[in-house]
Amino acid sequence: DANRRRRPRFFAEGDAEVIDGVQRVTGEVQQLSECGARIAATEMLRPGTNFRLMLNVLDVRVALKAQVKYLVDNLGMGVEFQEIRRGDRPLLSYVLSKLRARKVEEFVDAEVVTEPLAAALG
């Protein structure tokens, strides 16, 4: 699954607003990459649907045009970014760099024990 991805995907928490013509659906960003996102929403759009997307992750707002690629058990949509405004591309890069750093920090707190368990307990 990870091998087919074009760019790394990061777990994210944020808000998403899906705008399909006059229909507006709010959702939650679950995962984010340079090329797309996974969004949980109360109403799903069909695969192949093009729409405008407003993301708010880490208090940064990014506007994009996207397309639904697949549905995830009626709980979420996998979307691919089709177009991003020139000024929003650095904002997306900033958010991804922060998510990447957060992912690394999760592992920094781990304590590595190199001595045998018996010696550590003795």
N, C-alpha and C positions, 0 to 999 in steps of 0.2 A: 504494500500500500504506500509506504513512504517513498519507495524507489520511483514511483510514477509521478511524483510531485516535481514541478519545475522549480519551485522556490520553497524554502523552509516555512512551515506553518507553526504559529504560536497560539497557545491558549490566551484568550483575551476576554476582558469584561468591559462591556460598553453598550451603548444604545445604537440602534439602527432605525432609520426611517426609510421605508420602501415607498416610493412614489411611482405608481403606475397610472398615468393619465390623471384622473381626478381621485382615484383610490389612494389612500394613505394608510399604510400598515406600520405599526411600531413593533419593534422586535429587540432582540438582544444579540450582540456579537459574541460568538462562542470561540471562534478561531479566526485568525487573520494571517494572510501572507501578502506578498507583493502583488500577486496575481488574482487573489480572490479571498472569499470569506465563507464562514459557515454562520448562518443566522437563524436563530430560533424566533418564530413569529406565530401569532395566533391564527393568522390566515396565510396560506401558502399560495404562491403563484406557480403556474405550471412551468415545467422545464421548457426552455426556449423563449420564455417571456423576457423582453428587454424592459428595463426600468431605471429610474434615477434612484440613487442611494445616498443617504447622508449618514455617515458614521461619526460617533462621538466616543472615542477611546482615549483614556488618560487625559480627559479634558481637552482633547484636540478634535476639531471638527474637520471632516474631509468629505468633499462631494465627488461622486463618481457616477458613471453610467455602467450598468452591469447587466448580466444575463443569468437567469436561473439555469444551472447545469443539471442538477439532480435534487431530489427530495430525500430526506433522511427520516424514514418511518413517521411521516406526518408531524415530526417534531422540529424539523429544521430544513433549511435550503442551502445547498452548496451553490455559491454564486461566483461567476468569473467576472473580473473587472474588464470592461470594454474600452473605457475612456476615462481619463482623469485630467482635471484642469492643471495647467502647467504650475500654477502656484500651490496646488494641493499635493503634488508629487513629493516635494521635500517634507511636507507634514506627515505623509504616510511613511516615508523613510524614517523620520524621527520616531514615530510611534513604534515601528518595527524594531528599531535599535533599542528602544526602552524595553520592549517585550523580550528581546533577545537577552539583554542584560539581566532582566528579572529571572529568566529561565536559568541562567548561569548561577545567579545568587542562590537559587533554591538548593543547589548542590554544594555550595561553598560551606554551609553550616555542618555538613556531615563530618563526623570524626572517624578517622581511619586508624584502626588498631592493627599493628603489624606483629605483635607478640602473640604467642599461642594463648588460647583461652585459659588453660590451667595456670599459666604464669600470671595472667592478669587477675585471676580470682584468688591466687595463693598469697 
